[in-house]
Amino acid sequence: MLGVVLGFIGDRLLRESEESRYRQAQLQSILDTVPEAMIVIDEHGIMRSFSTTAERLFGWSAAEAIGKNVSMLMPSPYRQEHDDYLERYLTTGERRIIGIGRIVVGERKDGSTFPMELAVGEARVGADRFFTGFVRDLTERRKEERRMQDLQSELVHVSRLTAMGEMASSLAHELNQPLSAITSYLRGAATLLKADEVDKGRVREALDRSADQALRAGDIIKRLREFVAKGETQQSVENPGVLLEEAAALALVGAREQGVRVSLRCDRDLPDIVVDKIQIQQVALNLIRNAIEAMETTIRRDLTVSVARQGELARFSVADTGSGISPEIAKHLFQPFVTSKANGMGVGLSICRTIIEAHGGRISAHPNAGGGTVFEFTIPLADAEASHER
């Protein structure tokens, strides 16, 4: 009887041992193929498991890593502070990474560092605590983000060049006015100088007016050069009203000749905003030019451009009395390649949305009560951003 019992127990232990080895092999196979590196440490920070992906990521073999403090995978000063962080958690229970996750910096065996996303889970086995960390290398993601930023910058530049091409004829007319005035004043001054008795006062007045017109033409050229220049993204403190006025001055070239009645409204004493001036002016210019085009086939052509304070935001608005936007297009208006124009590419509003969201704002469109469409976008005020940082 004893032999039968011992045989039964031995057979059961053998099966359990085989099942355990099977489960261990299955688990190891999973860990070897998981794209994230997996590291298990105990409550003293000593590594107990080091996956194959972790070996490839950090350059240490499992034999070299297991039994060592996990701080060896961190650059200074985090390496020296890690044990204190772990001790603080074990003492206070305050979580900073465990169960939350965050982006940190890792160090490879060769001393190079890289950004990584770290998620940590906790488990208890009897009286022991173990922490499992999953690590994802963000190096490629950061490269992709930089490539996307470069592409976005290029798209914005191309959009500006396209807008300038569409405005070329109107700009020629705008520049022709001060140039014609300069010619007239100079000819008038030359005529006055031929007189027997030169009226110095009138000659000086003609020359002064000629200089004023030359400065006016120079301002137009300066705005064009700033607008078309590619340059790098540079944020600066700007007054919303002044920023909108400058953008409107460029966008409204030729609008009067098209019978558009323009109303520009700016709240007084608006706080400043921190923006890339050229990019925000690009958004305002696109919206204003779109509004003018939308009113080409309508009798009533009223354009209202405004900026006002809305809580902790500056709210910019461009309202037209055009034909409006169909509900089908309105649903996808800010998506790429969606347009109501016969020859439009459908990227302008998509670029506008990207610019505004990158500045922490929102852009939207809704029907105008008097017919047409109202486009609005918001930008956080500088004082609001400062209060949030404090």
Helices and strands as residue ranges (DSSP letters): H 2-33, E 37-42, E 47-50, H 52-58, H 62-65, G 70-73, H 78-92, E 102-107, E 113-125, E 128-137, H 139-166, H 168-193, H 200-228, E 235-238, H 240-251, G 256-258, E 261-266, E 273-276, H 277-294, E 302-310, E 313-319, H 327-330, H 348-358, E 363-367, E 373-380, H 382-389
